[in-house]
């Protein structure tokens, strides 16, 4: 039994253990079952709460998306600190660039038309109580007054392309000149902002004015300009050969080949040319012609270059004269060298005066005055001659070596020349020639090695202190000169250290004497400029014109008549035209029915450079002062809202937020942790 007892216990355990385990599992199952039923009930309640939360979030996202979408179409904005006050009368100053560059077209049409449209849109966004001021390149007086919105819109329609050209600083100064203290003033500038208009110097502007720049975008186009013209002929004589130098400039990015030049004088073709201009470079060409008659000549240089054409022609004028007047004031009337020199050429009309009978009032009639051997030159003569020279005249001084050195020193100092140091005499010494001096240009075809030079036995040496305005033409040993030129004012004085007496030197009989004096005479010819530039040259020069009391001068073109302000100076008459000349062409200067001169006018070439300032460059020019720069590529309504009061619009942000919330709604619907309902069976 004892044996069997352990086995029985094991058998009972083998039977009891599964029963106990089963009973235990049954109770556990029962407990879990009832627990799961309770859990499912709670899960249903929790799932219902999550569903409500998801629906609320989806609804919120949908509402916010709709709200921001509506706001985007409403175009909200944040105004700046200097904002437009609806209850206050504001002054809106608007500059419209109407220079030649605004003829350029883009997809919106011409830049000027686009500027006028933008200006109208901006004006319409302001209140009925606001006042407006218009400014163009013409700086017209009627544009300075304040007008209401309706009048302003009418003035905008009247704007046309003008040859007048201004700088950005000039425009800002014009706007500031009419600034009213205590009034809210807002300034708009609509332009293509060429580099030539903007400049490179920092700009000065009133910090109490809101500045808004609206940059109009032009298509990049190449342009060739007739830049300038000048004459190589020192004087213009009937039937003589003439040489004109023409300079063309290429403002484009590519080489311009085969540019045809056409020169007409008095509507007759005189010369043609063909040139090639590298990108961004200038080129010069010389045109030769002849066969001119005496009188005023009207010349024009033309090229063909599209689409910008205002700078394809350049007008110039000059006078072909039958004579040049020379005055010889001699201390010794028997001297023959000056008379023989100028009497040999019919072109020169020589007048001689004795030292004792000088007519000062007639000095302005002569291109050149020669002082030959004056024995006692006076301070009064020095004063009259200095005034004559400062106004562009030329004087040649040959001293009398027998005269008192102190007397000559006082006279020379009166002419701003060095005084006499001493009289030098001795064996003849050879002079030397400065062949590079402009006086001897084109005189020698070739220079022989052993050239014959003037010999000097007696001469003055001078106390040289300031040699900046001096040019030696004929030199002597020991840093002395035989003949030198001094620039005084707008004119020139030629001083000799020796006389025209053959006992003192061989210059009067030397072959170099004739070309020396002729070149000096030709260089002294008084000529008006070949042309003037509209807007830059408001003071014109003419030979001395005598007018009676209440007599006036006038400039007459085909359909324009201008009456200039006349001011008389020694040797010339000045004409002040202000801004009355607005059209390029030829203008006849008339006194009654007599034509005194012909003056040529051309448009300003600063508009030829079709390169534009960037928005960054515009901001830098104002330093720390804040300005608003907008690009006209923006749509009209957006530009209206932004430029008004320099505000910042928010429609883009609202549109982005609407899209964000729509995306959030989709994500909530797709990926929210949604627990499925489980039914209890």
KOLMI-68500 format. One line per field, with one value per residue (C-alpha): chain; residue number from 1; x, y, z. Coordinates in Angstrom, 3 decimals. Example, Ala and Ser with C-alpha at 12.3 -4.5 7.8 and 13.67 -1.06 7.14 Angstrom:
BEGIN
pase: c(A/A) $
romar: c(1/2) $
px: c(12.300/13.670) $
py: c(-4.500/-1.060) $
pz: c(7.800/7.140) $
// end
This chain:
BEGIN
pase: c(A/A/A/A/A/A/A/A/A/A/A/A/A/A/A/A/A/A/A/A/A/A/A/A/A/A/A/A/A/A/A/A/A/A/A/A/A/A/A/A/A/A/A/A/A/A/A/A/A/A/A/A/A/A/A/A/A/A/A/A/A/A/A/A/A/A/A/A/A/A/A/A/A/A/A/A/A/A/A/A/A/A/A/A/A/A/A/A/A/A/A/A/A/A/A/A/A/A/A/A/A/A/A/A/A/A/A/A/A/A/A/A/A/A/A/A/A/A/A/A/A/A/A/A/A/A/A/A/A/A/A/A/A/A/A/A/A/A/A/A/A/A/A/A/A/A/A/A/A/A/A/A/A/A/A/A/A/A/A/A/A/A/A/A/A/A/A/A/A/A/A/A/A/A/A/A/A/A/A/A/A/A/A/A/A/A/A/A/A/A/A/A/A/A/A/A/A/A/A/A/A/A/A/A/A/A/A/A/A/A/A/A/A/A/A/A/A/A/A/A/A/A/A/A/A/A/A/A/A/A/A/A/A/A/A/A/A/A/A/A/A/A/A/A/A/A/A/A/A/A/A/A/A/A/A/A/A/A/A/A/A/A/A/A/A/A/A/A/A/A/A/A/A/A/A/A/A/A/A/A/A/A/A/A/A/A/A/A/A/A/A/A/A/A/A/A/A/A/A/A/A/A/A/A/A/A/A/A/A/A/A/A/A/A/A/A/A/A/A/A/A/A/A/A/A/A/A/A/A/A/A/A/A/A/A/A/A/A/A/A/A/A/A/A/A/A/A/A/A/A/A/A/A/A/A/A/A/A/A/A/A/A/A/A/A/A/A/A/A/A/A/A/A/A/A/A/A/A/A/A/A/A/A/A/A/A/A/A/A/A/A/A/A/A/A/A/A/A/A/A/A/A/A/A/A/A/A/A/A/A/A/A/A/A/A/A/A/A/A/A/A/A/A/A/A/A/A/A/A/A/A/A/A/A/A/A/A/A/A/A/A/A/A/A/A/A/A/A/A/A/A/A/A/A/A/A/A/A/A/A/A/A/A/A/A/A/A/A/A/A/A/A/A/A/A/A/A/A/A/A/A/A/A/A/A/A/A/A/A/A/A/A/A/A/A/A/A/A/A/A/A/A/A/A/A/A/A/A/A/A/A/A/A/A/A/A/A/A/A/A/A/A/A/A/A/A/A/A/A/A/A/A/A/A/A/A/A/A/A/A/A/A/A/A/A/A/A/A/A/A/A/A/A/A/A/A/A/A/A/A/A/A/A/A/A/A/A/A/A/A/A/A/A/A/A/A/A/A/A/A/A/A/A/A/A/A/A/A/A/A/A/A/A/A/A/A/A/A/A/A/A/A/A/A/A/A/A/A/A/A/A/A/A/A/A/A/A/A/A/A/A/A/A/A/A/A/A/A/A/A/A/A/A/A/A/A/A/A/A/A/A/A/A/A/A/A/A/A/A/A/A/A/A/A/A/A/A/A/A/A/A/A/A/A/A/A/A/A/A/A/A/A/A/A/A/A/A/A/A/A/A) $
romar: c(1/2/3/4/5/6/7/8/9/10/11/12/13/14/15/16/17/18/19/20/21/22/23/24/25/26/27/28/29/30/31/32/33/34/35/36/37/38/39/40/41/42/43/44/45/46/47/48/49/50/51/52/53/54/55/56/57/58/59/60/61/62/63/64/65/66/67/68/69/70/71/72/73/74/75/76/77/78/79/80/81/82/83/84/85/86/87/88/89/90/91/92/93/94/95/96/97/98/99/100/101/102/103/104/105/106/107/108/109/110/111/112/113/114/115/116/117/118/119/120/121/122/123/124/125/126/127/128/129/130/131/132/133/134/135/136/137/138/139/140/141/142/143/144/145/146/147/148/149/150/151/152/153/154/155/156/157/158/159/160/161/162/163/164/165/166/167/168/169/170/171/172/173/174/175/176/177/178/179/180/181/182/183/184/185/186/187/188/189/190/191/192/193/194/195/196/197/198/199/200/201/202/203/204/205/206/207/208/209/210/211/212/213/214/215/216/217/218/219/220/221/222/223/224/225/226/227/228/229/230/231/232/233/234/235/236/237/238/239/240/241/242/243/244/245/246/247/248/249/250/251/252/253/254/255/256/257/258/259/260/261/262/263/264/265/266/267/268/269/270/271/272/273/274/275/276/277/278/279/280/281/282/283/284/285/286/287/288/289/290/291/292/293/294/295/296/297/298/299/300/301/302/303/304/305/306/307/308/309/310/311/312/313/314/315/316/317/318/319/320/321/322/323/324/325/326/327/328/329/330/331/332/333/334/335/336/337/338/339/340/341/342/343/344/345/346/347/348/349/350/351/352/353/354/355/356/357/358/359/360/361/362/363/364/365/366/367/368/369/370/371/372/373/374/375/376/377/378/379/380/381/382/383/384/385/386/387/388/389/390/391/392/393/394/395/396/397/398/399/400/401/402/403/404/405/406/407/408/409/410/411/412/413/414/415/416/417/418/419/420/421/422/423/424/425/426/427/428/429/430/431/432/433/434/435/436/437/438/439/440/441/442/443/444/445/446/447/448/449/450/451/452/453/454/455/456/457/458/459/460/461/462/463/464/465/466/467/468/469/470/471/472/473/474/475/476/477/478/479/480/481/482/483/484/485/486/487/488/489/490/491/492/493/494/495/496/497/498/499/500/501/502/503/504/505/506/507/508/509/510/511/512/513/514/515/516/517/518/519/520/521/522/523/524/525/526/527/528/529/530/531/532/533/534/535/536/537/538/539/540/541/542/543/544/545/546/547/548/549/550/551/552/553/554/555/556/557/558/559/560/561/562/563/564/565/566/567/568/569/570/571/572/573/574/575/576/577/578/579/580/581/582/583/584/585/586/587/588/589/590/591/592/593/594/595/596/597/598/599/600/601/602/603/604/605/606/607/608/609/610/611/612/613/614/615/616/617/618/619/620/621/622/623/624/625/626/627/628/629/630/631/632/633/634/635/636/637/638/639/640/641/642/643/644/645/646/647/648/649/650/651/652/653/654/655/656/657/658/659/660/661/662/663/664/665/666/667/668/669/670/671/672/673/674/675/676/677/678/679/680/681) $
px: c(0.000/2.733/3.963/0.647/-0.025/2.383/1.110/-2.503/-1.644/0.022/-3.072/-5.366/-3.104/-3.093/-6.893/-7.354/-4.877/-6.635/-9.980/-8.650/-7.031/-10.255/-12.264/-9.738/-9.810/-13.607/-13.721/-11.022/-12.912/-16.076/-14.302/-12.599/-15.824/-17.733/-14.724/-14.638/-18.294/-17.677/-14.630/-16.655/-19.258/-16.557/-14.880/-18.127/-18.408/-14.719/-15.108/-18.085/-16.030/-13.192/-15.677/-17.105/-13.551/-12.659/-15.822/-15.145/-11.557/-12.697/-15.394/-12.897/-10.424/-13.202/-14.455/-10.940/-10.190/-13.331/-12.593/-9.028/-10.186/-12.722/-10.059/-7.684/-10.282/-10.914/-7.140/-6.385/-3.243/-1.178/-0.625/2.772/3.394/2.913/-0.481/-3.086/-5.681/-9.144/-10.268/-7.329/-6.675/-3.513/-1.226/-0.204/2.740/3.215/6.153/5.643/8.817/8.076/11.620/12.495/13.307/9.644/8.794/10.144/7.438/6.723/3.729/1.694/2.410/4.684/6.146/4.567/1.091/1.693/2.864/-0.261/-2.509/-0.769/-1.001/-4.741/-5.256/-3.331/-5.206/-8.589/-7.749/-7.547/-10.346/-12.292/-10.810/-7.204/-5.233/-2.776/0.309/1.763/5.439/6.995/10.437/9.150/8.822/5.859/4.397/0.838/1.871/3.035/-0.431/-2.591/-5.618/-8.466/-8.706/-10.730/-8.340/-5.371/-6.738/-7.200/-3.604/-2.400/-4.103/-2.222/1.282/3.395/6.974/9.377/13.041/13.604/15.795/16.148/17.963/16.310/17.789/16.319/12.891/13.084/14.184/11.234/8.812/10.361/10.203/6.414/6.272/3.704/4.708/1.987/0.356/0.570/2.483/2.967/5.311/5.131/7.726/6.880/9.848/12.015/14.842/17.665/21.154/21.717/18.546/19.275/23.006/25.469/25.654/23.627/20.305/19.073/15.369/12.933/12.256/8.750/7.664/6.735/8.607/7.314/9.109/7.217/9.713/8.417/10.069/11.255/12.406/16.181/16.989/20.268/20.876/23.407/23.687/25.284/27.105/28.931/30.556/33.393/35.342/39.028/39.070/40.437/38.549/35.816/36.547/34.508/35.472/38.012/38.137/36.339/36.822/34.162/34.734/31.702/31.554/29.092/28.409/27.024/24.944/24.001/25.513/26.456/28.690/26.972/28.354/27.842/26.381/25.838/26.699/25.161/26.332/24.133/24.856/22.032/19.983/22.635/24.492/28.192/29.726/28.909/30.642/30.340/31.512/31.462/30.987/31.961/29.507/29.664/32.307/32.614/34.132/35.179/35.030/36.284/34.207/35.693/33.802/34.140/32.352/30.681/29.614/29.896/27.170/25.645/25.697/23.151/24.670/23.158/24.723/22.245/22.221/19.416/18.883/15.594/13.549/15.052/15.428/15.619/19.447/19.936/20.566/22.726/22.403/25.283/25.846/28.812/29.592/31.747/33.343/34.964/37.346/39.007/39.609/43.061/44.116/47.741/48.613/52.104/54.519/56.437/54.066/56.869/57.117/56.315/56.394/52.865/51.364/53.196/52.240/48.457/48.108/49.370/46.181/42.792/41.146/42.656/41.334/44.041/43.351/46.242/46.158/48.881/49.818/48.694/45.216/43.742/39.956/39.220/35.540/36.368/38.426/35.502/35.306/38.638/39.630/43.310/45.114/48.877/50.906/54.027/56.805/54.734/56.993/54.842/51.981/49.537/47.687/44.393/45.365/46.280/42.883/40.978/43.072/42.660/38.879/39.037/41.157/39.055/36.072/37.873/40.109/43.731/46.637/50.241/52.839/56.135/57.916/60.119/63.495/64.419/61.507/61.736/61.691/59.694/56.982/56.681/56.685/53.700/51.886/52.588/51.482/48.224/47.754/48.598/51.965/55.469/57.380/60.650/63.726/66.478/67.559/69.993/72.316/75.299/76.277/73.270/71.891/69.722/66.206/64.474/60.950/58.440/57.081/54.455/52.778/49.344/50.534/52.755/50.285/50.101/52.790/55.687/55.392/58.795/61.440/65.016/67.801/69.686/66.706/67.347/66.241/65.727/68.740/68.388/70.914/68.790/65.821/64.051/64.183/61.135/60.464/58.593/56.690/53.611/54.067/50.922/49.081/52.146/53.314/56.715/56.569/60.106/62.750/66.065/68.954/68.989/65.262/64.234/61.817/61.618/57.878/55.299/51.537/49.603/46.001/44.111/40.398/38.754/41.431/45.143/48.114/51.251/54.349/57.636/60.874/62.284/60.999/60.204/63.340/65.704/68.612/67.411/66.528/65.919/62.366/60.535/62.334/62.487/60.237/58.626/57.232/54.441/52.912/53.383/51.332/48.753/48.119/47.750/45.259/43.262/43.200/41.826/38.757/35.657/33.088/29.928/29.557/28.609/25.475/23.662/21.927/18.314/17.942/21.686/22.689/20.390/22.942/23.883/26.823/26.931/29.239/28.694/25.218/24.274/20.662/18.627/16.390/13.388/14.858/14.920/16.256/14.324/15.105/12.880/12.364/9.689/6.845/8.535/9.533/11.543/12.454/15.626/16.837/19.793/22.879/25.799/29.404/32.730/33.209/30.009/26.288/24.740/21.245/19.346/16.631/15.835/13.660/11.977/13.758/11.966/12.417/15.630/16.483/17.880/16.950/17.698/18.777/17.017/17.119/14.009/14.157/17.954/19.411/22.449/23.246/21.935/22.023/21.592/19.915/19.945/18.253/20.146/22.094/21.809/18.583/20.481/21.874/19.146/20.522/18.417/18.972/17.928/15.548/18.468/20.495/17.600/17.294/21.043/20.992/18.764/21.007/19.135/16.026/13.286/11.674/9.317/10.296/7.707/7.879/5.088/4.847/2.349/-1.313/-3.044/-5.215/-2.315/-0.129/-2.898/-3.124/0.619/1.635/-1.115/0.487/3.349/1.211/1.945/-0.846/-1.761/-3.805/-1.016/-0.697/-4.465/-4.471/-1.642/-3.477/-6.681/-4.760/-3.107/-6.432/-7.963/-5.000/-5.424/-9.086/-8.160/-5.496/-7.912/-10.492/-7.944/-5.613/-7.465/-7.407/-10.974/-11.951/-14.666/-17.741/-17.784/-21.218/-21.720/-23.276) $
py: c(0.000/2.123/1.370/2.240/5.446/7.627/6.467/7.131/10.596/11.214/9.894/12.092/15.023/14.156/14.234/17.163/19.555/19.789/20.167/22.924/24.613/24.418/25.753/28.548/29.326/29.344/31.867/33.907/33.722/34.767/37.662/38.689/38.330/40.667/43.010/43.108/43.934/46.872/47.916/47.867/50.058/52.542/52.288/53.220/56.290/57.221/56.627/58.922/61.658/61.235/61.429/64.626/66.058/65.081/66.663/69.836/70.021/69.376/72.037/74.504/73.914/74.285/77.525/78.995/78.004/79.776/82.840/83.263/82.653/85.454/87.715/87.010/88.388/91.317/92.168/93.309/95.399/96.840/100.599/102.165/104.656/107.574/106.499/108.154/109.766/109.760/112.640/114.855/116.710/115.194/116.481/113.897/115.029/112.857/112.963/111.471/110.947/112.155/112.042/110.379/107.052/106.761/106.227/102.691/100.033/96.843/94.529/97.286/99.777/102.803/103.471/106.939/105.493/102.915/105.627/107.683/104.651/103.815/107.449/107.490/104.272/105.679/108.990/107.259/105.420/108.708/110.704/113.527/116.022/115.238/117.593/116.723/118.255/117.079/117.340/116.467/117.069/120.360/121.854/123.894/126.562/125.303/121.992/123.639/124.524/122.137/120.715/118.378/114.813/115.634/118.377/116.142/113.377/115.944/117.144/113.547/113.197/116.272/114.900/114.318/113.229/116.128/116.737/118.123/115.932/116.195/114.273/112.492/115.007/117.896/116.252/115.706/119.325/120.486/118.476/119.712/123.338/123.190/121.231/122.630/122.378/120.817/119.011/115.295/115.061/111.867/111.753/109.306/109.061/106.994/106.454/103.872/105.184/105.255/105.295/108.745/109.986/108.395/109.187/107.696/110.319/109.955/111.782/114.419/114.278/115.694/113.087/114.487/113.346/109.762/108.793/105.965/104.960/102.972/101.477/100.931/98.079/98.653/96.030/96.089/97.563/98.472/102.093/104.001/107.739/110.604/111.712/114.897/116.772/119.296/121.075/120.673/123.809/126.778/129.272/128.931/130.644/130.566/127.693/126.251/122.614/121.793/118.839/117.688/114.982/112.918/110.714/107.821/105.801/102.287/101.850/98.263/94.911/93.888/95.290/97.590/97.151/99.185/102.309/104.763/108.417/111.205/114.842/117.558/121.306/123.657/120.584/119.468/116.199/116.950/113.693/110.109/107.542/103.995/102.945/100.010/100.618/98.055/97.301/99.971/101.953/105.199/105.723/108.882/109.495/112.508/113.857/116.288/118.635/122.009/124.450/126.612/130.183/132.989/133.212/130.957/127.221/124.708/121.246/117.917/114.498/111.613/107.866/105.303/103.375/101.947/101.986/104.900/107.722/111.040/110.836/109.715/113.262/116.122/119.734/122.221/125.672/127.892/131.021/131.216/134.671/136.686/138.415/138.485/141.798/142.442/145.584/146.740/149.349/150.578/152.742/153.317/153.940/153.257/149.619/147.452/143.839/143.461/145.441/143.397/140.152/140.654/142.771/139.892/137.859/139.308/137.302/139.598/143.127/145.069/148.267/150.356/152.757/154.968/154.618/158.194/157.663/154.383/153.798/151.479/151.129/149.342/146.519/144.089/144.390/142.611/138.969/139.800/142.873/143.286/145.685/146.550/148.543/150.701/153.209/154.122/151.625/152.963/151.281/152.333/150.390/147.386/147.513/147.639/144.875/142.603/142.948/142.218/139.099/137.789/137.808/135.648/138.054/137.466/139.911/139.743/141.934/142.852/145.229/148.211/147.345/151.048/151.837/152.122/148.660/149.883/151.273/147.944/146.041/147.998/147.482/143.738/143.271/144.941/142.120/139.423/138.858/138.713/141.952/142.790/141.526/142.983/143.747/141.186/141.885/140.114/137.811/136.318/133.131/130.589/129.925/126.550/125.600/123.549/121.590/119.892/123.214/123.586/126.744/124.659/121.846/120.999/123.620/121.251/118.175/117.083/118.759/118.875/117.822/121.123/123.450/127.185/128.941/132.627/134.385/136.861/139.462/141.662/140.631/141.111/138.412/138.242/137.489/134.195/133.212/131.270/129.255/127.096/129.101/129.521/127.688/128.344/128.443/129.666/129.028/130.653/129.265/129.447/128.625/131.832/132.258/134.262/133.789/132.380/132.069/132.925/131.921/134.793/134.375/133.034/134.549/134.375/136.764/136.047/137.743/138.218/138.922/140.833/143.493/143.380/145.368/143.398/144.778/142.845/139.476/137.751/136.609/139.225/137.915/134.287/131.792/130.685/134.188/133.984/130.643/131.634/134.827/133.277/130.367/132.794/134.823/131.740/130.495/133.849/133.675/134.264/131.589/130.594/126.920/124.586/123.606/123.899/121.218/121.725/121.929/122.292/125.437/128.266/131.048/131.674/133.717/136.056/138.679/142.145/143.372/147.052/147.627/150.811/151.656/149.293/147.205/143.453/140.279/137.142/133.526/132.252/128.706/127.299/127.580/128.911/132.415/133.028/136.409/135.988/138.220/140.247/141.136/143.073/142.344/143.470/141.860/139.784/139.695/137.059/135.692/134.009/131.681/129.819/126.843/128.464/126.256/122.910/121.652/120.704/122.433/125.699/129.084/132.387/135.240/138.324/142.032/143.361/141.568/141.141/137.678/138.110/134.461/130.902/128.698/124.918/123.026/119.291/116.990/115.900/112.671/111.491/109.744/107.596/105.214/102.598/101.063/101.214/101.393/98.417/98.614/97.903/100.745/103.173/102.262/102.685/106.233/107.300/105.839/105.266/107.132/104.636/104.842/102.472/101.024/99.033/97.251/97.984/94.278/93.973/93.956/97.303/96.662/95.209/98.174/100.552/99.078/98.814/102.279/104.001/105.036/102.607/99.803/96.056/93.891/90.517/88.751/86.333/85.296/84.811/82.636/80.500/80.033/79.030/76.319/75.166/74.729/72.910/70.509/70.072/69.155/66.450/65.009/64.923/63.015/60.532/59.845/60.683/57.683/56.529/53.400/51.241/50.426/46.842/45.304/43.041/39.776) $
pz: c(0.000/1.032/-2.398/-3.989/-2.008/-3.750/-7.179/-6.185/-5.062/-8.340/-10.174/-8.149/-8.795/-12.447/-12.485/-10.105/-11.603/-15.030/-13.239/-11.051/-14.014/-15.992/-13.093/-12.702/-16.399/-16.386/-13.618/-15.349/-18.638/-16.940/-15.362/-18.642/-20.536/-18.319/-18.273/-22.090/-22.257/-19.962/-22.069/-25.275/-23.716/-22.677/-26.112/-27.794/-25.637/-26.282/-30.029/-30.056/-28.360/-30.897/-33.736/-32.337/-31.946/-35.510/-36.860/-34.901/-36.232/-39.815/-39.449/-37.991/-40.845/-43.399/-41.837/-41.600/-45.206/-46.385/-44.200/-45.505/-49.083/-48.715/-47.141/-50.037/-52.470/-50.111/-50.302/-46.725/-46.113/-43.267/-43.642/-42.861/-40.103/-42.519/-43.640/-45.781/-43.548/-45.112/-42.912/-43.813/-47.096/-48.503/-51.251/-53.845/-55.980/-59.062/-61.502/-64.961/-66.970/-70.518/-71.923/-75.224/-73.572/-72.571/-76.246/-75.821/-76.014/-74.126/-74.096/-72.396/-75.204/-74.855/-71.413/-71.348/-71.935/-69.208/-66.810/-67.472/-66.872/-63.604/-62.506/-63.178/-61.202/-58.256/-58.369/-58.412/-55.181/-53.257/-51.691/-53.269/-50.791/-51.715/-53.944/-56.704/-58.279/-61.612/-62.603/-65.967/-67.477/-68.901/-65.381/-66.610/-64.373/-64.796/-63.249/-60.028/-58.785/-56.758/-58.566/-57.732/-58.971/-62.087/-63.235/-62.521/-64.753/-67.543/-67.154/-67.428/-70.819/-72.105/-71.391/-74.513/-75.192/-74.621/-75.555/-72.051/-69.870/-66.092/-63.368/-60.452/-58.007/-60.029/-59.953/-56.192/-55.687/-57.793/-55.681/-52.431/-53.587/-53.377/-50.111/-47.697/-44.046/-41.923/-44.842/-45.482/-48.775/-50.751/-53.732/-56.643/-59.408/-62.491/-64.803/-66.520/-64.273/-66.806/-65.307/-66.800/-65.064/-61.690/-61.515/-59.073/-56.318/-53.079/-53.263/-50.841/-50.033/-47.467/-44.776/-44.218/-47.681/-48.551/-51.730/-53.887/-57.093/-59.721/-62.139/-65.658/-67.521/-71.070/-73.507/-73.940/-77.359/-79.108/-80.053/-82.176/-81.569/-83.500/-80.385/-81.437/-84.304/-84.580/-87.294/-88.113/-90.241/-88.235/-90.408/-92.991/-96.294/-99.523/-101.782/-99.336/-98.205/-94.961/-92.614/-90.157/-87.528/-86.528/-83.430/-83.215/-80.085/-79.781/-76.598/-77.463/-76.522/-80.065/-82.788/-85.295/-88.822/-91.972/-90.378/-93.242/-92.596/-94.627/-94.454/-95.922/-95.955/-96.847/-97.851/-100.363/-99.861/-99.361/-98.106/-97.133/-94.957/-93.653/-90.204/-87.799/-84.079/-81.449/-78.632/-75.939/-77.851/-79.813/-83.238/-85.107/-88.846/-90.818/-93.694/-96.220/-98.527/-100.262/-102.531/-99.890/-100.519/-97.978/-95.344/-92.716/-93.378/-92.029/-91.721/-90.653/-89.973/-90.348/-89.780/-89.863/-86.647/-85.385/-83.221/-81.228/-83.773/-81.884/-81.753/-85.385/-86.616/-85.396/-86.570/-86.710/-88.172/-88.987/-90.943/-94.051/-93.990/-96.750/-94.372/-90.966/-89.260/-87.763/-85.880/-85.808/-83.137/-83.993/-82.071/-85.288/-88.247/-90.691/-89.650/-92.678/-91.548/-90.120/-92.987/-95.606/-93.893/-93.730/-96.861/-98.985/-98.368/-99.343/-96.578/-93.946/-93.569/-91.748/-89.835/-88.494/-85.553/-84.169/-80.526/-79.975/-81.460/-80.211/-80.413/-77.519/-78.398/-81.667/-80.102/-80.178/-83.983/-84.440/-84.143/-83.539/-82.162/-82.724/-80.544/-82.487/-80.820/-78.451/-76.766/-73.756/-73.363/-70.785/-67.939/-69.588/-72.731/-70.560/-68.866/-72.174/-73.704/-70.679/-70.848/-74.584/-74.008/-71.127/-73.483/-76.036/-77.951/-79.010/-78.645/-79.925/-78.160/-79.853/-77.428/-78.244/-76.729/-76.621/-74.319/-70.536/-68.957/-65.938/-68.194/-70.002/-66.707/-65.423/-68.735/-68.800/-65.187/-66.144/-68.677/-66.077/-67.801/-66.256/-65.840/-67.602/-65.803/-67.982/-71.541/-72.938/-75.865/-77.388/-80.211/-82.060/-80.490/-82.245/-81.078/-81.119/-82.198/-80.252/-83.200/-80.988/-80.262/-81.863/-83.631/-85.903/-86.487/-90.222/-91.026/-91.769/-93.984/-92.714/-90.562/-91.953/-89.643/-89.946/-89.832/-90.192/-86.986/-86.151/-84.626/-81.750/-80.663/-78.344/-76.216/-72.897/-70.225/-67.966/-64.295/-64.634/-61.490/-62.582/-65.771/-65.523/-68.208/-70.453/-73.585/-75.141/-78.940/-79.777/-77.115/-76.273/-74.227/-70.404/-70.095/-71.817/-74.695/-77.879/-78.332/-75.879/-75.437/-72.239/-71.630/-69.995/-69.362/-72.517/-74.762/-75.487/-75.356/-77.395/-75.972/-77.823/-75.975/-78.958/-81.339/-85.044/-85.776/-88.003/-85.947/-82.918/-84.508/-87.817/-87.031/-89.229/-92.324/-91.326/-93.228/-89.962/-89.301/-91.909/-90.817/-87.167/-87.517/-89.862/-87.509/-84.606/-86.645/-87.670/-84.074/-82.932/-85.173/-83.081/-83.789/-82.005/-81.025/-83.872/-81.958/-78.627/-76.569/-75.546/-71.777/-71.155/-73.029/-71.978/-72.594/-76.232/-77.468/-80.438/-81.863/-80.457/-81.503/-81.227/-80.244/-80.097/-77.173/-76.994/-79.813/-79.248/-80.817/-81.639/-82.527/-85.306/-86.547/-88.880/-86.412/-83.281/-82.227/-79.067/-77.586/-75.487/-72.693/-74.015/-71.972/-73.427/-72.442/-73.845/-77.228/-77.343/-76.760/-74.499/-75.137/-72.282/-73.581/-70.309/-71.329/-74.333/-76.904/-76.889/-80.447/-82.237/-85.511/-86.860/-85.386/-87.106/-84.835/-86.172/-85.485/-87.190/-90.573/-90.680/-90.030/-87.763/-87.138/-87.462/-84.366/-84.336/-81.486/-80.772/-78.295/-75.218/-75.830/-72.222/-73.233/-75.737/-73.101/-72.648/-69.447/-66.309/-62.567/-60.461/-57.497/-55.174/-56.669/-56.189/-52.515/-51.963/-53.324/-50.421/-47.723/-44.472/-45.577/-46.329/-49.757/-51.528/-54.902/-56.868/-60.170/-62.642/-63.539/-60.682/-61.680/-61.479/-58.415/-56.433/-57.371/-56.330/-52.851/-52.302/-53.435/-51.523/-48.251/-48.940/-47.390/-47.305/-48.720/-47.173/-49.867/-50.693/-47.034/-46.805/-49.912/-48.528/-45.201/-47.029/-48.880/-45.623/-43.863/-46.821/-46.746/-42.968/-43.490/-45.997/-43.667/-40.729/-42.732/-44.087/-41.197/-37.965/-35.543/-36.061/-33.970/-35.566/-33.589/-32.336/-31.643/-28.694/-29.730) $
// end
